[in-house]
Every structure is written in structure tokens, then in C-alpha cells.
Amino acid sequence: MGTLRYDKMVEDALKGVLRSALKQSENGLPGNHHFYITFRTGDDHVHIPDYLRMRYPQEMTIVIQHQYWGLEVDDDKFAVTLSFDRINERLVIPFAAVTAFADPSAKFGLQFQGHVSAEAAGSEAAKLEAQPLPAAPASNHGAPAEPDEGEKGQVIALDAFRKK
């Protein structure tokens, strides 16, 4: 038996926050809430049109706010229909591919490390770090622009849980 992977446990728990927020929004976003979700486009089981994968070969940020349809959430992925250049496209995104989540209306954000190998888990580079959230690309085809300077997300710091 190996060591306990606390980094993976914490990341799984934080992805549960994302899953829960999306699940509670399947029938519409409450209040002024809106979500910026960044994911790796090349990950297994990410289903997006080829032209979007070519335009965003590494990562893509989507905005779930006014123009989205059919949000469906299950344990390991979510699916949503968004409009890109007035063409509705169905995206399927596994939670494992998500690298950042923000709700600017709540000034809340999370950043995820993703695929961390067991060997790398002990290294400093593999530990969860609090970092500023990436800005959403301005060319998100109908998606709102990035939040105002006063609306940056709050990143949860995990330093208090680290062994010194």
C-alpha cells in the first residue's frame, strides 16, 4: 500500500464544489451568478468541435451566463450547448479536464492542477498552489468579456495544510 494522496483528495473535493455549482444551475443560474470554466481541450473524453480544438489547441475558457442550453451534470463530466459565431455547439467536458473555475459575481475561484503522477506528488511542483485565475479570452464568440478589475476571483490557499 502506498502513501495517502492528500493532494488528490483535496483536488477531488474542490472539483465537487464545481460539480455542485453546476448541478444547482441545471435549470438556470440563480441571481447574478455566472461561471468561467477553463479546460484542457486535448484531454481524453473532451468532446468539442474540431474547429474549436484547432482554435484552442491547449486550453479554452467558456462562459456560462445568458446564452447556454441543456446543461447536464453527472459525476464525472458536464455537457452544455453554447453559441459560437451564432452556431450552437454541444460540448462535453470531464471534470478531470477542468483547470479553473470562477464565479465573478461571488468573487470566487478555484484552480486545479490536474493529472499528477504518484512520483511527482512528493515534489514541490506537484503540490496544489494558490494562483491568480486566468482571464477569459476576449474572443469567446459571444461570451461576455472578462470581469472588471474589482471582480477578480478569490483563490483558496492550501498553504495552511502543508507540512513545513
Buried (B, 14 or more C-beta within 10 A) or exposed (E): EEEEEBBBEBBBEBBEEBBEBBBEBEEEBEEEBBBBBBBBBEBEEBEBEEEBBEBBEEBBBBBBBEEBEEBBBEEEBBBBBBBBEEEEBBBBBBBBBBBBBBBBBBEBBBBBBEEBEEEBBEEEEBBBEEEEBBBBBEEBBEBBEBBEEEEBBBBBEBEEEEEE
